[in-house]
Amino acid sequence: MHPLLAQMLSNGPVLSDGAWGTQLQARGLEQGASPDAWNLTHPDRVEEVPRAYIDAGSQIVLTNTFQANRMTLAGHGLDGKMKEINAAGVQISRRACDGRARVFASMGPTGKMIFMGQTTEDELMQVFGEQARSLAEAGADAIVIETMADVTEAKIALAAAKPTGLPIVVCLVFDSGKDLDRTMMGTTVEKAAAELEAAGADVVGANCGQGAAGYIAICRRMRAVTQLPIWMKPNAGLPQYHDGVVTYATGADAFAEAIEQLIEAGANFVGGCCGTGPDFIRAVAKRVGR
């Protein structure tokens, strides 16, 4: 195990942060705008997000760089600012931490599919490699490759990030199949965990897709096939749509109770994804003694 991870886990489960997108929207980010661009245009508002999570009890905060790979930024005409946006994202979260928490830099999918001919493995290696280097050079403590639906893309991102020497977390979304226990590409929990471990991930896990209750069995199955630390950041339940507005039915206390069960199922790093906020993290911190 990477020394940083071993040190962090020496006192038990580690609490990460919650959702970022909805927190930025609450601060004025318009629908369809680039969240990552705010690292340059509204850094003070971005900094409020990790600071609120740390105040709530987060021991890890991510960075506002989920969509900051060159391919995704190109859709907003920002591909030329890739390095600058990623560096700013790390610097913002590090300022918010002020030594109180670790900064794990976020890398999300490109939205391009290899099997559809939209990109190639070589192109993805270049794109993810650029982003990972930018995050590492800016001072990230680790990298989180998250919300991946395709194990192949996740493994390419992992291979591209490994040369940084930072510990790397790789998370997939399990929300497909009749039992909501497969990735969008049909990969099982067991196959995904085995492939990611073989590829050199330091931590494996899941985020987004469904609520904490739905991830308990998935976490248990993952723990049965790997000794790596497990990372779990579920949503606040399944999304519901009312008059075009997305809402989540699970409240902070129920979420915290389910997170406690996730820890019992084998999760080592826990936090929240869509629909969660500082109040959710505060509830989890209180429940698990963080």
ABEGO torsion letter per residue (X at the ends): XBAAAAAAAAAEBBBBBBBAAAAAAAAGBBBGBBAAAAAAABAAAAAAAAAAAAAAGBABBBBBAAAABAAAAAAAGAAAAAAAAAAAAAAAAAAAAGGABBBBBBBBBAGBBAAAGABBAAAAAAAAAAAAAAAAAAGBABBBBBGBABAAAAAAAAAAAAAAGBBBBBBBBBABEAAGABBAAGBBAAAAAAAAAAAGBABBEBBEGBBAAAAAAAAAAAAAABABBBBBBBBBEBBBBBGGBBBBABBAAAAAAAAAAAAAAGBABBBBBBGBBAAAAAAAAAAAGX
